[in-house]
Amino acid sequence: MSPTLSLRRTWTLLVLPPIIFLLVIIAASVYFGVLSQGDAQAIADNTQSATPYLLAIVQLILLWQVFRALKKDSLTWRDAGWSLQPGQSLTREILLGAGIGVILGVLYVTFLSPLHTWLQTTFGDYVPPESLLTSLGSVVLPFFIANVLLAPFVEEALYRGYTLPRLVTRFGPGVGIGINCLFFGLLHWAGGFWYILLTGIVAGGAFAALYQWRRTVLTPFAAHLALNIVEFLFVWLVVG
C-alpha cells in the first residue's frame, strides 16, 4: 500500500499519543482522588509517584495502536521498516545505532539534563524543575519496563516506521521530519515545555535522520534503546 493512502491514519497516530497520555493521567488522578477523598495534595503526590506505571500503560496502548494500524493497512512489520536494505548487515546497523545512542545518552547526562533544569529555572515551566527525574526514579521496575523494554520499540514503530515515511512522501523530507519531531516531542509533554523541545529536536531529529539515512527502523531503534538504557541507569543510580 502506498504511504499516501494512509495519511489520515498517520495524523491519527500522531495526534492520539499525547491525548492518550493525558487521559491516562486524568484517570489516575480520578482514582487517587477517590482514594484520598478529594485531597488535592495527595492526588498530585500519588499521581506523580505513579508516573512510571502510567508510562508503561501508555506504551502498551500505543503498541496496540501500531498493531491496529498495520492490520488495517494490511502491512507486515517488514513493510513498516523492520527489515534490512540490500547490502546492509544487522550487526553493523545495531552497532551503528547503539553507538549513536550512547553518544546521545552521554550528551543527555552531561549537558541536556542540566540544560533542561537551567531552562526551567531561568525561564519557567509548567512543571517544577527536576520533578520528572524524581518521579521516574521513584519506582525502578515499571520505569525499566516502560523506558527500556517498551518505548524504543513502540515509539520507533510508530514515529519512524509508520508515520515518517508517509509524512516525507506527502510533504518532503524537511517538513515531514519537522512534523514527526514535533509530535514525538509532544508525546513527552509531561516533562514540561522545555522537555518537549529538547526531546523533539535532539532525540527526534537524530532518530529521524538515522531512518532517512539507513532506510531501516533497526538503526534508530538501536539508538533509541541505547539512549534509554543510559537514561535509565542515570535515573536509577544517580537521581533515584
C-alpha positions as CSV (number, residue, x, y, z in Angstrom):
1,M,0.0,0.0,0.0
2,S,1.3,3.5,-0.9
3,P,2.2,5.6,2.1
4,T,-0.1,8.4,0.9
5,L,-3.1,6.1,1.2
6,S,-2.7,6.0,5.0
7,L,-2.2,9.8,5.6
8,R,-5.4,10.1,7.6
9,R,-4.3,7.2,9.8
10,T,-0.9,8.9,10.1
11,W,-2.4,12.0,11.5
12,T,-4.5,9.9,13.9
13,L,-1.4,8.1,15.1
14,L,0.5,11.4,15.6
15,V,-2.3,13.2,17.4
16,L,-3.6,10.4,19.6
17,P,-0.5,9.5,21.8
18,P,-0.3,12.8,23.7
19,I,-4.0,12.7,24.2
20,I,-3.9,9.1,25.4
21,F,-1.2,10.1,27.9
22,L,-3.3,12.9,29.2
23,L,-6.4,10.7,29.6
24,V,-4.3,8.1,31.5
25,I,-3.1,10.8,33.9
26,I,-6.7,12.1,34.3
27,A,-7.9,8.6,35.0
28,A,-5.1,8.1,37.6
29,S,-6.0,11.5,39.2
30,V,-9.6,10.5,39.5
31,Y,-8.7,7.1,41.0
32,F,-6.4,8.7,43.6
33,G,-9.0,11.4,44.2
34,V,-11.5,8.7,45.2
35,L,-8.9,7.0,47.5
36,S,-7.9,10.3,49.2
37,Q,-11.4,11.7,49.3
38,G,-10.5,14.7,47.2
39,D,-7.3,15.7,48.9
40,A,-5.6,17.8,46.2
41,Q,-2.1,17.4,47.5
42,A,-2.5,13.6,47.9
43,I,-3.8,13.4,44.4
44,A,-0.8,15.3,43.0
45,D,1.7,13.3,45.0
46,N,0.2,9.9,44.2
47,T,-0.2,10.7,40.5
48,Q,3.4,11.9,40.3
49,S,4.7,8.8,42.2
50,A,2.7,6.6,39.8
51,T,4.3,8.1,36.7
52,P,6.4,5.0,35.8
53,Y,3.3,2.8,35.9
54,L,1.4,5.3,33.8
55,L,4.2,5.4,31.2
56,A,4.0,1.6,30.9
57,I,0.3,1.7,30.4
58,V,0.6,4.4,27.7
59,Q,3.3,2.4,25.9
60,L,1.1,-0.7,25.9
61,I,-1.8,1.3,24.4
62,L,0.4,2.8,21.8
63,L,1.7,-0.7,20.9
64,W,-1.9,-1.7,20.3
65,Q,-2.4,1.3,18.1
66,V,0.5,0.4,15.9
67,F,-0.7,-3.2,15.6
68,R,-4.1,-1.9,14.7
69,A,-2.8,0.5,12.0
70,L,-0.7,-2.2,10.4
71,K,-3.6,-4.6,10.3
72,K,-5.9,-2.0,8.8
73,D,-3.3,-1.3,6.1
74,S,-2.6,-5.0,5.6
75,L,1.1,-4.3,6.3
76,T,3.7,-6.6,7.9
77,W,6.5,-5.4,10.2
78,R,8.9,-5.6,7.3
79,D,6.7,-3.2,5.3
80,A,6.9,-0.8,8.3
81,G,10.7,-0.6,8.1
82,W,11.7,-3.5,10.3
83,S,14.0,-5.1,7.7
84,L,17.4,-4.5,6.2
85,Q,18.2,-2.9,2.9
86,P,20.2,-4.7,0.3
87,G,23.9,-4.8,1.4
88,Q,23.2,-4.0,5.0
89,S,24.3,-6.1,7.9
90,L,22.2,-6.4,11.0
91,T,25.3,-6.3,13.2
92,R,26.5,-3.1,11.6
93,E,23.1,-1.4,11.9
94,I,22.7,-2.3,15.5
95,L,26.3,-1.3,16.4
96,L,25.9,2.0,14.4
97,G,22.6,2.8,16.1
98,A,23.8,1.8,19.5
99,G,27.0,3.9,19.2
100,I,25.0,7.0,18.3
101,G,22.5,6.2,21.1
102,V,25.3,6.0,23.7
103,I,26.7,9.4,22.4
104,L,23.2,10.9,22.8
105,G,22.9,9.3,26.3
106,V,26.2,10.8,27.4
107,L,25.1,14.1,25.9
108,Y,21.9,13.8,27.9
109,V,23.6,13.1,31.2
110,T,26.4,15.7,30.9
111,F,24.7,18.5,29.0
112,L,21.0,18.2,28.1
113,S,19.7,17.3,31.6
114,P,21.5,20.2,33.3
115,L,20.4,22.4,30.4
116,H,16.8,21.3,30.9
117,T,16.9,22.2,34.6
118,W,18.6,25.6,33.8
119,L,15.9,26.4,31.2
120,Q,13.1,25.5,33.7
121,T,14.7,27.5,36.5
122,T,15.6,30.5,34.4
123,F,12.5,30.9,32.1
124,G,9.9,28.9,34.0
125,D,7.9,25.8,33.0
126,Y,4.5,24.3,33.8
127,V,6.3,21.5,35.8
128,P,8.8,22.1,38.6
129,P,12.5,21.7,37.8
130,E,13.8,18.1,38.1
131,S,10.3,16.8,39.1
132,L,10.2,14.4,36.1
133,L,13.5,12.7,37.0
134,T,12.4,12.4,40.7
135,S,9.1,10.8,39.8
136,L,10.8,8.4,37.2
137,G,13.3,7.2,39.8
138,S,10.7,6.6,42.4
139,V,9.8,3.1,41.2
140,V,12.5,1.3,39.2
141,L,10.9,-1.8,37.7
142,P,7.9,-0.2,35.9
143,F,10.2,2.6,34.7
144,F,12.6,0.0,33.2
145,I,9.6,-1.8,31.5
146,A,8.3,1.5,30.1
147,N,11.5,3.2,29.2
148,V,13.7,0.3,28.1
149,L,11.6,-2.7,27.1
150,L,8.6,-0.9,25.5
151,A,9.4,2.7,24.5
152,P,12.2,2.1,21.9
153,F,10.3,-0.5,20.0
154,V,6.8,1.2,20.3
155,E,8.0,4.7,19.5
156,E,10.2,3.8,16.6
157,A,7.5,1.6,15.2
158,L,5.0,4.5,15.4
159,Y,7.1,7.6,14.7
160,R,9.8,6.3,12.3
161,G,8.4,3.0,10.9
162,Y,4.9,4.1,10.2
163,T,4.4,7.9,10.2
164,L,7.7,9.3,9.0
165,P,7.7,7.7,5.5
166,R,4.2,8.9,4.9
167,L,4.9,12.4,6.1
168,V,8.1,12.6,3.9
169,T,6.2,11.3,0.9
170,R,3.4,13.9,1.3
171,F,5.4,16.9,2.5
172,G,9.0,16.3,1.6
173,P,12.0,15.5,3.9
174,G,12.3,18.8,5.7
175,V,8.6,19.4,6.6
176,G,8.0,15.7,7.1
177,I,10.8,15.3,9.6
178,G,9.8,18.6,11.3
179,I,6.2,17.4,11.8
180,N,7.5,14.0,13.0
181,C,9.8,15.6,15.5
182,L,7.1,18.0,16.8
183,F,4.7,15.2,17.6
184,F,7.4,13.0,19.0
185,G,8.3,15.9,21.4
186,L,4.6,16.3,22.3
187,L,4.4,12.7,23.4
188,H,6.8,13.8,26.2
189,W,4.7,16.7,27.3
190,A,4.6,15.5,31.0
191,G,8.2,16.6,31.3
192,G,7.3,20.3,30.5
193,F,7.7,22.7,27.6
194,W,11.5,22.6,27.5
195,Y,11.5,18.8,27.7
196,I,9.1,18.7,24.7
197,L,11.5,21.0,22.8
198,L,14.7,19.1,23.6
199,T,13.3,15.7,23.1
200,G,11.7,16.6,19.8
201,I,14.7,18.4,18.3
202,V,17.6,16.3,19.7
203,A,16.3,12.8,20.0
204,G,13.5,13.0,17.5
205,G,15.8,14.7,15.0
206,A,18.6,12.2,15.4
207,F,16.3,9.2,15.1
208,A,14.5,10.6,12.0
209,A,17.9,11.4,10.4
210,L,19.1,7.9,11.1
211,Y,16.0,6.4,9.5
212,Q,16.3,8.6,6.4
213,W,20.0,7.7,6.1
214,R,19.8,4.0,6.6
215,R,16.2,3.3,5.4
216,T,15.5,0.8,8.2
217,V,13.9,1.2,11.6
218,L,16.5,-1.1,13.1
219,T,19.2,1.6,13.3
220,P,17.1,4.3,15.1
221,F,15.7,1.5,17.3
222,A,19.1,0.5,18.4
223,A,20.0,4.2,19.0
224,H,16.8,4.8,21.0
225,L,17.3,1.6,23.1
226,A,20.9,2.6,23.9
227,L,19.9,6.2,24.8
228,N,17.1,4.9,27.1
229,I,19.4,2.4,28.8
230,V,21.8,5.2,29.6
231,E,18.9,7.4,30.8
232,F,17.5,4.5,33.0
233,L,20.9,3.9,34.6
234,F,21.3,7.7,35.2
235,V,17.9,8.0,36.8
236,W,18.3,4.7,38.8
237,L,21.9,5.2,40.0
238,V,22.3,9.0,40.3
239,V,18.8,10.5,40.6
240,G,16.9,7.7,42.4
